[in-house]
Each structure stands twice: as structure tokens, then as C-alpha cells.
Amino acid sequence: MNSCLKCLLAGLLALLTQAAFAQATDLGAASDFALLSAAPAGGGAVTCTRGSITGDVGSSGDLASVVLNEGCTIAGATIAPVSAGVLDAFNDAYDALAAVPCDETLTGTLAGVTLSPGVYCFDAAAALTGVLTLRGGSNATWLFKIGNTAVGGLEATDFTVAMVGDACNVTWWSQAATTITRGYFKGSVLSGAGFTATGTETTGSTFDGQALAKAGVTTTDMTVTGCEGGGRGGKAKSKCNQGVGNGPENCDPGNSNQDGHGSNPFVGSPRSNDELGGTPGNPGRQGGNNK
């Protein structure tokens, strides 16, 4: 086989793999959640102590199953119980990712490793630490599958993901539980059991992505910034503080006073009174956009 044909086949295989990955990571109705506990039979529970969450928080349990302890703030909606459609969407995506073929099997902690876009697998558990560098274009995607052929979960301790671009283009699929301790983690996690992320009170730890799990979700001393529209090329979710004049936010505050031009706050008449940099202080304007 000549070299040109080999290159063509390699390129086609890469495109097919990326297409399969993109389809598998379509979270659908579950896409807007920064944290989601999708435990079966209404057993979901989300607990946050200190730290902050930017994005929606959901649980298959009732509203009392979402506990925001001292110093934990959330910029987003709290939805419990979530709909059956949300649970189905998460489970479908989880199962689809399990079937995505691997480009390469990894071992070790990934400390000091640089990886180009692709699908990377750990046969069983993964214990990660140090700095992993991801290098690729703005639309590049990475999928890490933990426990691909045997029981195993993701454990990341003092682990940092370094990359230029959207953290939500990185997906971590874990066959078992996921535990993140300190560090600066990037990527969205779909966990086959519980999800736990713990920082320290004195040293900031960040989680940029989504944590969606088949059991409980717990964060402590963590700054969590979710994805918009399910990540995968989306942007970090930034909720508007609707009803409070706080300057232009560059986002739709929730269609509080639309006039038929759709959800884009920069089309047609002004929306919230501070959306286009106007003077704040009248968040409760009634009657839509009075002209």
C-alpha cells in the first residue's frame, strides 16, 4: 500500500472515530447540568460544601436530596427530581461512550504526558497525578475511557489538565467511581458510580466541565464551572443574574421580557435593562419591551 493511500485511510479512520465520539457525547436533555446525580429509583443526591457551582444542578431524588452546605453557592437552577428524559439522555450517552473504540491504551499516571486528540483507554482503574497536556485545534476532542475492559474507576490526585481551548471538548468515561482530590481538572465526567471532588480551604481547586454520575455527587472546596449545551464544543456556562442590575453579562437572562425576536438579547429591542450596558436598577420591568 503506497504512502498516500495509507495517509488517506488514516485520515478517514480519524474522521469516523471523531464522528462516533461526537454522536456518543450528545447529552441531549442532560446537557445543561454542571452536576447531575442520576442514581436509579430516585436515589440521587448532590452535596456541595463551600466552593461554588456555575451551571444547573440536578438529582433523581427529590429537592431535599440537593444539599448546599456552608459557603456553597450556585449560579444556576436546582432541579430535583429531574425528568425521565434527562435520566434517559445521560444513560444513553454513557452506554454510547462505552462502545466507542480506542485509539490507544494508556498506563501510568499521565504526569508529563502530552496527547493529541483521540480516544484513550485504561483497561482497568486509572490513578492520575501531575500535569497532562492536551494539544490540538479549537475543535479537537479527547475521550478517556477508564475501566474499558475490567472493573475500574478514575482517581485523580493533585492532577492538572493543561490545554488551550474549551475544556468541555474533553470527556472522561469511568466504569466505576470517580474521585478527584485537589488539582485543576478539565473535562466532563460520566461516572458509572459516585463522583467526589475535594479541594482545600486554603488552596483553590477547580473543576471545569460536568460531573454526571449513576450515584451520588459530592464536591467540597471546589470551584465548578459547567458546560453549556452539553460541552463538546460548547462554552463554559455563565448564568445571568436575572433581576439584578449588574452590568452586561453577554448572555440571555432567561427571556424575562422578550418581544418575539427569539432568545438572542442583541436582536431587536433591548431585553433586560442592563443586557446592552444600560443603567441597572429596574430589573422588574413589566409588559415586555415597552416601545
C-alpha positions in Angstrom: 0.0 0.0 0.0 1.5 3.3 -1.0 2.1 6.1 1.5 -0.6 8.4 0.1 -3.3 5.7 0.4 -2.1 5.0 4.0 -2.5 8.6 4.8 -5.9 8.8 3.3 -7.1 5.7 5.2 -5.7 7.1 8.4 -7.4 10.4 7.9 -10.7 8.7 7.1 -10.4 6.5 10.2 -9.8 9.6 12.4 -12.8 11.3 10.9 -15.0 8.3 11.6 -13.7 8.0 15.1 -14.4 11.7 15.8 -17.9 11.4 14.3 -18.7 8.4 16.5 -17.3 10.3 19.5 -19.4 13.4 18.8 -22.6 11.3 18.4 -21.8 9.4 21.6 -21.3 12.5 23.7 -24.6 14.1 22.7 -26.1 14.5 26.2 -29.4 15.9 25.0 -31.7 16.7 27.8 -28.9 16.2 30.3 -26.6 18.7 28.6 -27.1 21.8 30.8 -26.2 20.2 34.1 -22.9 21.0 35.8 -23.7 18.4 38.4 -26.1 15.6 37.9 -26.8 12.6 40.2 -28.7 10.2 38.0 -29.0 7.3 40.5 -31.8 4.9 39.7 -35.0 4.5 41.6 -35.0 8.2 42.8 -31.8 7.6 44.7 -29.9 10.7 43.5 -28.1 13.0 45.9 -25.9 16.1 45.4 -23.9 17.6 48.2 -21.8 20.8 48.0 -19.7 22.2 50.9 -18.1 25.5 50.4 -16.9 26.4 46.9 -19.2 27.3 44.0 -21.1 25.8 41.1 -21.7 27.6 37.9 -24.4 25.7 36.0 -27.5 23.7 36.8 -27.6 21.1 39.5 -29.9 18.1 39.2 -30.8 14.9 41.1 -33.1 12.0 40.5 -34.0 12.4 44.1 -36.4 15.0 45.5 -35.4 18.6 46.2 -34.2 17.7 49.7 -31.6 15.5 48.1 -29.7 18.5 46.9 -27.8 19.9 49.9 -25.8 23.2 49.7 -23.8 23.4 52.9 -21.9 26.4 54.4 -20.3 28.6 51.9 -21.5 26.8 48.8 -23.1 29.0 46.2 -24.8 28.0 42.9 -25.3 30.2 39.9 -27.9 28.1 38.1 -31.1 26.2 38.6 -31.6 23.4 41.1 -33.8 20.7 39.6 -35.0 17.7 41.6 -36.3 15.3 40.7 -35.1 15.6 37.1 -37.3 14.2 34.3 -37.2 10.7 33.0 -35.9 12.3 29.7 -32.8 13.7 31.5 -32.0 10.3 33.0 -32.5 8.5 29.7 -30.3 11.0 27.9 -27.5 10.5 30.4 -27.7 6.8 30.4 -27.9 6.7 26.6 -24.7 8.8 26.3 -22.9 6.7 28.9 -23.7 3.5 27.1 -22.7 5.0 23.7 -19.4 6.1 25.1 -18.7 2.6 26.3 -18.9 1.4 22.7 -16.5 3.9 21.2 -13.4 2.1 20.0 -10.0 3.0 21.5 -7.1 4.6 19.5 -4.6 3.8 22.2 -4.3 2.1 25.6 -2.6 4.0 28.3 -0.9 3.1 31.6 0.7 5.1 34.3 -0.1 8.5 35.9 0.0 10.6 32.8 2.4 13.0 34.6 4.4 14.9 32.0 2.5 13.3 29.0 1.3 15.3 26.0 -1.6 13.9 24.0 -3.1 14.8 20.6 -6.8 14.4 20.0 -8.1 10.9 20.1 -9.8 8.1 22.2 -7.5 6.9 25.0 -8.3 3.9 27.2 -7.2 2.5 30.6 -8.1 -1.2 30.7 -8.9 -1.1 34.4 -8.5 1.7 37.1 -6.5 4.9 36.5 -4.6 6.7 39.2 -3.6 10.0 37.8 -1.3 12.8 39.1 1.0 15.5 37.8 0.3 17.5 34.6 -1.3 16.1 31.5 -1.0 18.4 28.4 -3.6 18.2 25.7 -2.6 19.8 22.4 -4.9 20.2 19.4 -7.0 22.7 17.5 -10.0 24.6 18.8 -12.5 21.9 17.7 -10.3 19.0 18.8 -11.8 16.4 21.1 -10.4 13.9 23.6 -12.1 10.9 25.2 -10.6 9.0 28.1 -12.2 5.7 29.0 -11.4 4.3 32.4 -12.1 0.6 33.1 -12.5 -0.2 29.4 -12.2 -4.0 29.8 -12.2 -4.6 33.6 -13.7 -3.0 36.7 -12.0 0.3 37.5 -12.6 3.9 38.3 -10.9 7.2 37.9 -8.8 8.6 40.7 -7.0 11.9 40.2 -4.9 13.4 42.9 -3.0 16.7 42.5 -3.8 16.3 38.8 -3.8 19.1 36.3 -5.1 19.1 32.8 -3.3 21.8 30.7 -4.8 22.8 27.4 -5.6 25.8 25.2 -9.2 25.7 24.2 -12.5 24.5 25.5 -12.3 22.2 28.5 -15.7 20.8 27.5 -14.1 19.1 24.5 -12.6 16.6 26.9 -14.7 13.7 28.2 -13.8 11.2 30.9 -15.9 8.0 30.9 -15.4 6.0 34.1 -16.7 2.4 34.5 -16.8 2.8 38.3 -16.5 5.7 40.8 -14.6 8.9 40.2 -12.6 10.7 42.8 -10.8 14.0 42.2 -8.6 15.4 45.0 -7.1 18.9 44.6 -5.7 20.0 41.3 -7.1 21.7 38.2 -9.2 19.2 36.4 -10.7 19.8 33.0 -13.3 17.8 31.1 -16.7 16.3 31.6 -17.0 13.2 33.6 -19.6 10.5 33.1 -19.2 8.2 36.1 -20.6 4.7 36.4 -20.8 5.1 40.2 -20.4 8.1 42.6 -18.5 11.3 41.9 -16.4 13.0 44.6 -14.3 16.2 44.1 -12.4 17.6 47.1 -10.1 20.7 47.2 -8.7 22.5 50.2 -10.0 25.6 52.0 -6.7 27.4 51.6 -5.7 26.4 48.1 -8.2 26.8 45.2 -9.0 23.7 43.2 -11.1 23.9 40.1 -13.2 21.5 38.0 -14.1 22.8 34.6 -16.6 20.6 32.9 -19.6 18.5 34.0 -19.9 15.7 36.6 -22.7 13.3 35.8 -22.9 10.1 37.8 -25.0 7.0 38.3 -24.8 7.6 42.1 -24.2 10.5 44.5 -22.2 13.6 43.6 -20.2 15.4 46.2 -18.0 18.5 46.0 -16.0 20.2 48.8 -13.9 23.3 48.5 -14.2 23.2 44.7 -14.9 25.8 42.1 -17.1 24.0 39.5 -17.8 25.6 36.1 -20.1 23.6 33.9 -20.6 23.4 30.2 -23.3 25.0 28.1 -25.3 22.8 25.7 -23.5 19.7 26.8 -20.0 20.8 26.2 -18.4 19.1 23.2 -17.5 22.4 21.6 -19.8 24.4 23.9 -18.6 27.2 26.2 -18.4 27.5 29.9 -21.9 28.1 31.3 -22.3 31.5 32.7 -25.6 32.2 34.2 -27.1 35.7 34.1 -28.2 37.1 37.4 -31.7 37.9 36.3 -33.4 40.6 38.1 -30.3 42.3 39.5 -28.7 45.2 37.7 -25.1 44.0 37.4 -23.9 45.2 34.0 -23.8 43.4 30.7 -23.4 39.7 31.1 -23.1 38.6 27.4 -25.9 36.0 27.9 -29.6 35.6 27.7 -31.1 36.3 31.1 -33.9 33.9 30.6 -36.4 35.5 28.2 -37.8 37.6 31.1 -39.1 40.3 28.8 -38.8 39.1 25.2 -40.8 40.7 22.4 -40.9 38.0 19.8 -37.4 38.2 18.4 -36.2 35.0 19.9 -33.6 34.3 22.6 -30.8 36.5 21.3 -30.7 39.5 23.6 -28.8 41.5 20.9 -31.5 41.3 18.3 -34.4 43.7 18.1 -35.4 45.8 21.2 -33.3 45.6 24.3 -34.0 42.9 26.7 -33.1 43.2 30.4 -32.3 46.8 31.3 -28.6 46.1 31.7 -28.1 43.5 28.9 -26.7 46.0 26.5 -24.9 48.0 29.1 -27.8 50.2 30.1 -28.4 51.6 33.5 -29.3 48.9 36.0 -31.8 49.3 38.8 -35.2 48.4 37.2 -35.0 44.6 37.0 -38.7 44.1 37.2 -39.8 46.0 34.1 -43.3 44.8 33.3 -45.1 44.4 30.0 -42.2 43.2 28.0 -40.1 45.6 25.9 -42.3 48.7 26.0 -41.6 50.8 23.0 
